[in-house]
Amino acid sequence: MIAMTVNNADLAAVEKQLGREPRGVLEISYRTPDGAPGVVKTSPRLPDGTPFPTFFYLTDPRLTAEASRLEVAHVMKWMEGRLATDESLQADYRAAHEHYLAERNAIEDLGTDFSGGGMPDRVKCLHVLTAYALAEGPDRVRFGTEAVALAADRGGLRGTAIPADWPTCESLGFDAHQFDDLYQEAAQ
């Protein structure tokens, strides 16, 4: 069994964020600039033995709401279109997938090559990709880094739920406002 590196106050905060008792939490992998738990690392197998392949789990409600708005705004479709044609994005996504599996399997190998977020072939969940990027930093998974930048720049979360020095959409080479119409619908 893996020793838990999270304290009772953190678990209570995560429970309040999720609205339920957290399961299999190994650590707080990302804490927001204002001090709240933002991402937890979960055990590959829950205490009841259920496999749980989602290694990094987004908990901060501001971040989860923003990831949902970005999903509704078709950000995943935009990313998937680029993934289909850009070899450097394919290589980045594959490397992120392999790292995710290696880290999770170092704790317990579930005997699956499923990682999360649709990696390495699809973009399926911005919650997972956002959590992964926040836990590992902006150089680990490009699509996660972009999702966090969008949340920071469009969602107004820079400096509160997202580090003030996180890369901007502009520095990453894309327009944060390209999803404005769909984003506004999602924000309602």
Buried (B, 14 or more C-beta within 10 A) or exposed (E): EEEEEBEEEBBEBBBEBBEEEBBBBBBBBBBBBEEBBBBBBBBBBEEEEEEBBBBBBBBBBBBBBBBEBBBBBBBBEBBBEBBEEEEEBBEBBEBBBBBBBEBBBEBBEBEEEBBBBBBBEBBBBBBBBBBBBBBBBBEBBBBBBBBBBBBBBBBEBBBBBBBEEBBBBEEBEBEBEBBEEBBEEBEE
